[in-house]
């Protein structure tokens, strides 16, 4: 059994993330099985003013790193726990004394990890023994009747908290999981995070769960209450595998030649290696991206093609241990990757030869544009028909990158299903509009838009991007084709960058 509860936009982003290259099949399967019940804080719709218009230049960051030291040398102690990630030992950290397992009617629930930090609590649990026909992740009935399963919601409906675990303190206080999107690991229903400070004298908590996420209602035991104990972690103790902290890098800028005549410096993407965790089974790597001269509408830089080259010249792929959510990976936040096989002893070269930079001027704080600046309208009449086309020629610029919404055409689900597989079908989103978006092919630019109007419930989106061809963006609605003046807001633009970023780690 797995977990979660997203907004429709989130679920569709997950669908696209699973199509990304170099995705580990097992991780993709687990992601699909877990990402449906995510508590999501809706981001405000918001504004922009491009301040530069220069060519994008990636920095070839050849970072020589040597003489690694343990993180404790810097006053912070980190350990690495598989399936959890980094655990920082802070003053006052408490953790689960021992895993707690309870079996009821053949279903076993195990609390595997709890870490109570000074300002929040992280918990993980797992469930075994649910029959496939009663598991919403495996049952074909979930698509047609999601509300028959714990926490299941119909597309477009509000979040259902039924499968969200709570924590009860000895004095009766109940902690609800965080719903603000503050903690990326909170993306999974069976990995809830609680934005709360536990009293220092609390050593016992009770895990409270109304029903098992995505289990068929009535087919599995419900109303779980499981007490567990916490123990204090002495300051300086390494929890899990020791972590090697990589010293600040010395970067050499080997920027590609640009013909830009702009006075303002073009932005440069940089990569910084943060931590290395050699284990008996594999090696775990953490790094982050930065950008010099970044536009304020930049939200995230996400890696797509990542591998290492070991001392023998072997190219070894890396498996990402994160969810493809730009909002959860703001610029500067760390990415976790695992080397799939044991590299040879000696230096490692981490290579990222493709990243995607996301610009969302409506979602920055403060916003960089007004909704009106990112919105266009077109008149389709009172009875639009399939295949009907409207020339738009609407011009926009985000972060100095120009693009044009060339045209719109009445489309349907069959059109997008010919290009991409939708494992849950149309879910009722049958009719909408396909937009042709033109930009400099070298940018590999992509945009995402929302057709406005609650009465039509427009949501399901499809992005069809073929190299050196205009982008095709489709959004479909539930209640027929939107008619009359159709209003569309651009909410996101991204640029694919293919130049190499490298970081060399010397043990």
C-alpha positions in Angstrom: 0.0 0.0 0.0 1.1 3.5 -0.7 -0.2 7.0 -0.2 -1.2 10.8 -1.0 -3.7 13.5 -2.2 -3.0 16.1 -4.9 -4.8 18.8 -6.6 -5.6 18.0 -10.2 -2.7 20.2 -11.5 -0.4 18.3 -9.2 -1.6 14.9 -10.4 -1.1 15.8 -14.0 2.4 17.1 -13.3 3.2 13.7 -11.8 1.9 12.0 -14.9 4.3 14.1 -17.0 7.1 13.5 -14.5 6.8 9.7 -15.0 7.5 10.3 -18.7 10.8 12.0 -18.0 13.9 10.2 -19.4 16.3 8.2 -17.1 13.5 7.5 -14.6 14.1 4.3 -12.6 11.2 2.0 -13.4 10.7 0.8 -9.8 10.8 4.4 -8.5 8.3 5.4 -11.2 6.0 2.6 -10.2 6.3 3.6 -6.5 5.7 7.2 -7.4 2.5 6.4 -9.4 1.4 4.3 -6.4 2.0 7.0 -3.9 1.2 10.3 -5.4 -2.5 10.6 -5.3 -3.3 11.8 -1.8 -1.1 14.8 -1.3 -2.2 17.7 0.9 -1.6 20.7 -1.3 -1.6 24.4 -0.6 -2.9 26.2 -3.7 -0.5 28.9 -4.8 -1.9 32.4 -5.4 -2.5 33.5 -9.0 -0.3 36.5 -9.5 2.7 39.4 -11.9 6.0 40.3 -13.9 8.4 42.8 -15.5 11.3 41.4 -17.5 14.4 43.3 -16.8 16.8 41.7 -19.2 16.7 40.0 -22.6 20.0 38.1 -23.0 20.9 34.7 -24.2 20.8 32.0 -21.6 24.3 30.7 -20.9 25.0 27.7 -18.8 28.1 27.6 -16.7 30.2 24.5 -17.3 31.1 24.2 -13.6 34.1 22.0 -13.4 34.3 21.8 -9.6 37.4 20.3 -8.1 36.6 19.0 -4.6 39.1 17.4 -2.4 39.9 16.7 1.3 36.2 16.0 2.3 35.3 16.3 5.9 32.5 15.0 8.0 29.7 17.4 8.5 30.4 17.4 12.2 33.5 19.4 11.5 31.2 22.3 10.5 29.2 22.1 13.7 26.2 20.2 12.1 25.9 16.5 12.2 24.1 14.6 9.5 23.4 11.0 9.0 21.7 9.2 6.1 18.8 6.8 6.6 17.6 4.8 3.5 14.1 5.8 2.4 14.3 8.7 4.8 17.2 10.8 3.6 19.4 13.2 5.6 18.8 13.3 9.4 20.3 16.2 11.2 21.2 15.7 14.8 20.1 18.9 16.5 19.9 19.7 20.2 16.6 18.2 21.3 16.2 15.7 18.5 14.1 12.7 19.5 13.5 9.6 17.4 11.4 6.4 17.5 12.8 4.0 20.2 12.0 1.0 18.0 9.6 0.1 15.1 6.1 -0.7 16.2 4.1 -3.3 14.4 0.4 -4.1 14.8 -1.5 -6.8 12.8 -5.3 -6.8 12.6 -7.4 -9.1 10.4 -4.3 -10.0 8.4 -3.3 -6.4 7.7 0.0 -5.3 9.2 0.8 -1.6 9.9 4.4 -0.8 11.0 5.6 2.6 12.2 9.1 2.5 10.8 10.6 6.0 11.5 9.8 9.0 13.7 12.0 12.1 14.0 10.9 14.8 16.3 12.9 18.0 15.5 12.6 21.2 17.6 10.1 22.7 15.1 8.4 19.7 13.4 7.8 15.9 13.5 8.5 13.5 10.6 6.8 10.1 10.6 6.9 7.1 8.3 4.8 4.0 8.3 4.0 1.1 5.9 1.2 -1.3 5.4 1.1 -4.9 4.2 -1.7 -7.4 3.7 -4.2 -5.5 1.6 -5.6 -7.7 -1.2 -5.1 -6.3 -4.7 -8.8 -5.9 -5.3 -9.1 -3.8 -2.2 -6.0 -1.7 -3.0 -6.9 1.5 -4.8 -3.5 1.5 -6.5 -4.1 -1.9 -8.0 -7.9 -2.1 -8.4 -9.4 -1.0 -11.7 -12.4 0.2 -9.9 -10.6 3.1 -8.4 -10.7 5.0 -11.7 -14.5 4.8 -11.9 -15.3 5.1 -8.2 -12.4 6.7 -6.3 -14.6 7.5 -3.3 -15.0 3.8 -2.5 -11.4 3.9 -1.3 -10.0 5.7 1.8 -9.1 9.2 0.9 -10.2 8.9 -2.7 -11.6 12.0 -4.3 -13.3 12.6 -7.6 -11.2 14.7 -10.1 -11.6 18.4 -9.2 -12.9 17.7 -5.7 -11.3 19.0 -2.5 -8.7 17.1 -0.5 -10.1 14.2 1.7 -8.3 13.9 5.0 -9.7 10.5 5.9 -6.4 8.7 5.3 -4.2 11.3 7.0 -2.5 10.1 10.2 -2.7 12.2 13.3 -0.6 12.3 16.4 -2.2 12.4 19.9 -0.2 13.7 22.8 -0.7 12.4 26.4 -2.7 15.5 27.3 -5.1 14.8 24.5 -3.7 17.4 22.1 -4.0 16.2 18.5 -1.5 17.2 15.8 -2.7 17.3 12.2 -0.3 16.9 9.3 1.0 20.0 7.6 -1.0 21.2 4.6 1.0 24.2 3.5 3.5 22.4 1.3 6.4 23.5 3.6 8.0 20.1 3.7 8.7 18.2 0.4 8.8 14.8 2.2 5.2 15.4 3.2 4.2 14.6 -0.4 3.4 11.0 0.6 0.5 10.1 2.8 2.5 7.4 4.6 5.3 10.0 5.3 3.4 12.7 7.1 5.0 15.8 8.6 3.6 17.8 11.5 4.5 21.4 11.8 4.6 21.5 15.6 7.0 21.6 18.6 6.6 18.7 21.0 6.8 19.6 24.7 10.2 18.5 26.1 8.6 16.0 28.5 6.7 14.1 25.9 8.2 10.7 25.3 5.1 8.8 24.2 2.7 9.6 21.3 -0.3 7.8 19.8 -0.6 7.3 16.1 -4.2 7.7 15.0 -5.5 6.7 11.6 -9.2 6.6 10.5 -8.6 4.3 7.5 -5.6 3.0 5.5 -4.9 5.3 2.5 -6.4 3.9 -0.7 -7.8 0.8 1.0 -11.3 -0.1 0.0 -13.6 1.2 2.7 -15.0 -1.6 4.8 -12.6 -4.2 3.4 -9.6 -3.4 5.7 -9.5 -2.6 9.4 -10.0 1.0 10.3 -9.7 3.2 13.4 -6.0 2.4 14.2 -4.5 3.7 17.4 -0.9 2.7 18.0 1.2 4.1 20.9 5.0 4.5 20.4 7.9 5.8 22.4 10.5 8.4 21.6 14.1 8.5 22.8 16.5 11.4 22.9 19.4 11.5 20.5 22.6 12.8 22.1 24.0 15.9 20.4 26.7 14.8 17.9 25.3 11.3 17.4 25.2 10.2 13.7 21.9 8.6 12.9 22.3 6.1 10.1 25.2 6.2 7.7 27.8 8.9 8.2 27.7 11.8 5.7 30.7 13.3 4.0 30.3 17.1 3.8 31.9 18.4 0.6 33.9 21.7 1.1 32.9 24.8 -0.8 33.9 24.4 -4.4 36.4 26.2 -6.6 34.5 26.8 -9.8 36.0 27.4 -13.2 33.6 29.2 -15.6 34.0 27.7 -19.1 30.9 29.4 -20.5 30.0 28.7 -24.1 30.5 31.5 -26.6 27.5 33.7 -27.1 26.7 36.3 -29.8 24.5 38.3 -27.4 25.1 42.1 -27.6 23.2 42.7 -24.3 25.0 44.8 -21.7 23.2 43.0 -18.9 25.0 39.8 -18.1 23.2 36.6 -19.1 22.2 34.2 -16.3 24.4 31.2 -15.6 23.4 28.0 -14.0 25.9 26.5 -11.5 25.9 23.2 -9.8 27.4 22.6 -6.3 28.1 19.2 -4.8 27.0 19.2 -1.1 27.3 15.7 0.4 28.4 12.2 -0.4 27.3 9.1 1.5 29.2 5.9 0.5 27.3 2.8 1.7 27.9 -0.9 1.3 25.2 -1.1 -1.4 25.6 2.2 -3.3 26.7 5.8 -3.1 24.3 8.7 -2.4 24.9 12.2 -3.8 23.4 15.5 -2.9 23.8 18.7 -5.0 22.0 21.9 -5.7 21.7 24.4 -8.5 22.1 28.2 -8.5 21.9 30.9 -11.1 23.9 34.0 -11.5 21.9 37.1 -12.7 18.6 35.2 -12.4 15.3 36.8 -13.3 13.1 37.2 -10.2 10.4 35.0 -11.8 12.7 31.9 -11.7 11.2 29.3 -9.4 13.2 26.1 -9.9 16.0 24.4 -11.8 15.3 20.7 -12.2 17.8 18.0 -13.4 16.8 15.6 -16.1 19.8 13.8 -17.4 22.3 12.9 -14.6 25.1 10.4 -14.4 28.6 9.9 -12.9 31.9 8.9 -14.4 34.1 6.9 -12.1 37.9 6.7 -12.0 37.8 3.9 -14.7 35.8 6.0 -17.1 32.6 4.0 -16.5 29.4 6.0 -17.0 26.9 5.0 -14.3 23.3 6.3 -14.3 21.9 8.0 -11.2 18.4 7.4 -9.8 16.6 10.5 -8.3 15.0 10.2 -5.0 12.6 13.1 -5.3 9.3 14.1 -6.7 9.3 16.2 -9.9 7.7 19.3 -8.4 9.3 22.7 -9.1 7.5 24.4 -6.3 9.0 21.9 -3.8 12.5 22.4 -5.2 13.1 26.1 -5.2 16.5 27.3 -6.6 19.2 26.3 -4.1 17.4 23.3 -2.6 19.3 20.0 -2.7 18.5 17.0 -4.9 19.2 13.4 -3.8 20.5 10.9 -6.3 21.7 7.3 -5.8 24.4 5.7 -8.0 22.8 2.5 -9.3 25.9 0.4 -9.1 29.1 0.5 -7.1 31.6 2.9 -8.7 35.4 2.2 -8.8 37.5 3.7 -6.1 38.8 7.1 -6.7 37.4 10.4 -7.9 33.8 10.7 -9.2 32.6 13.2 -11.8 29.0 14.1 -11.5 27.5 15.2 -14.8 24.2 16.9 -15.4 23.8 17.5 -19.1 20.2 18.6 -19.2 18.2 20.8 -16.8 14.9 22.6 -17.0 14.5 26.1 -15.7 11.0 27.0 -14.5 9.7 30.6 -14.6 6.4 31.3 -12.8 5.9 35.0 -12.5 2.4 34.7 -11.1 3.7 32.6 -8.2 6.7 34.4 -6.9 6.7 36.5 -3.7 6.2 39.2 -4.6 4.5 38.4 -7.9 6.3 39.7 -11.0 3.2 40.2 -13.1 -0.5 40.8 -12.7 -2.9 38.1 -13.9 -4.1 40.5 -16.6 -0.6 40.7 -18.1 -0.6 36.9 -18.5 -4.1 36.5 -19.8 -5.6 36.6 -23.3 -9.1 36.1 -24.6 -10.6 34.9 -27.9 -14.1 34.7 -29.2 -15.2 31.2 -30.2 -18.9 32.0 -30.6 -21.9 30.3 -28.9 -21.5 26.9 -30.5 -17.8 26.0 -31.2 -17.3 22.8 -33.1 -14.5 20.2 -33.1 -11.7 21.1 -35.5 -12.6 24.8 -35.7 -9.6 27.1 -35.6 -8.9 30.6 -34.5 -5.8 32.7 -35.3 -4.6 34.5 -32.1 -1.1 35.9 -32.6 -0.8 36.8 -28.9 2.7 37.8 -27.9 4.2 37.4 -24.4 7.6 37.7 -22.8 8.7 36.0 -19.5 12.1 36.6 -18.1 13.2 38.1 -21.4 12.1 35.1 -23.4 9.6 35.9 -26.2 6.9 33.5 -27.4 3.7 33.7 -29.3 0.3 31.9 -28.9 -0.2 31.5 -32.6 -3.7 29.8 -32.7 -6.3 27.8 -30.9 -8.2 24.8 -32.2 -11.2 22.9 -30.8 -9.9 19.6 -29.7 -10.9 16.5 -27.7 -9.5 13.7 -25.6 -9.0 11.4 -28.5 -6.5 13.9 -30.0 -4.2 13.8 -26.9 -4.7 10.1 -26.3 -3.1 9.5 -29.7 0.1 11.1 -28.4 0.3 10.2 -24.7 -1.1 7.4 -22.7 -3.5 8.4 -19.9 -3.9 5.4 -17.7 -7.0 6.7 -16.0 -8.7 7.8 -19.3 -10.3 11.2 -19.8 -12.0 11.2 -16.3 -14.7 13.2 -18.0 -12.5 15.8 -19.5 -13.4 15.5 -23.1 -13.5 18.8 -24.9 -11.2 21.8 -24.9 -8.7 23.8 -27.0 -5.3 23.1 -28.4 -2.9 26.0 -28.7 0.1 26.3 -31.0 3.0 28.1 -29.2 6.0 29.4 -31.2 9.4 30.4 -29.8 13.1 30.2 -30.7 13.6 26.4 -31.2 17.0 26.6 -29.5 15.2 27.4 -26.2 13.0 24.2 -26.2 10.5 26.5 -24.5 7.3 25.1 -22.9 4.3 26.9 -21.4 1.3 25.8 -19.4 -2.0 27.6 -19.4 -5.4 27.5 -17.7 -8.7 28.1 -19.4 -10.7 30.2 -17.0 -14.3 29.6 -16.1 -15.5 27.4 -13.2 -18.6 26.3 -15.1 -16.5 24.3 -17.6 -14.2 22.7 -15.0 -11.1 22.8 -17.3 -8.2 20.8 -16.0 -6.6 17.9 -17.9 -3.7 19.2 -19.9 -1.3 17.7 -22.4 2.0 19.1 -23.6 3.3 17.8 -26.9 6.8 19.1 -27.6 8.8 17.9 -30.6 12.3 19.2 -31.2 12.4 22.1 -33.6 8.6 22.2 -33.9 6.1 24.6 -32.3 4.7 23.5 -28.9 1.2 22.0 -28.8 -0.6 22.7 -25.5 -4.0 21.2 -24.9 -6.4 21.7 -22.0 -9.7 19.8 -21.8 -12.9 20.5 -19.9 -15.7 18.5 -18.4 -18.8 20.4 -19.5 -18.3 20.8 -23.3 -16.4 23.4 -25.2 -16.1 26.8 -23.4 -18.1 29.2 -25.5 -18.2 32.9 -26.1 -15.2 34.9 -24.9 -12.7 32.3 -23.7 -10.2 33.6 -21.2 -6.8 31.8 -20.8 -4.0 32.6 -18.3 -0.4 31.6 -18.7 0.9 30.2 -15.4 4.3 28.6 -16.2 7.1 28.8 -18.7 10.1 26.5 -18.8 13.4 26.4 -20.8 15.3 23.2 -21.4 19.1 23.6 -21.2 21.4 21.0 -22.6 24.9 22.2 -21.8 27.0 20.2 -19.3 27.4 20.9 -15.6 30.1 18.9 -13.9 31.3 18.5 -10.3 34.4 16.3 -9.5 34.6 14.7 -6.0 38.1 13.6 -4.9 37.9 11.1 -1.9 
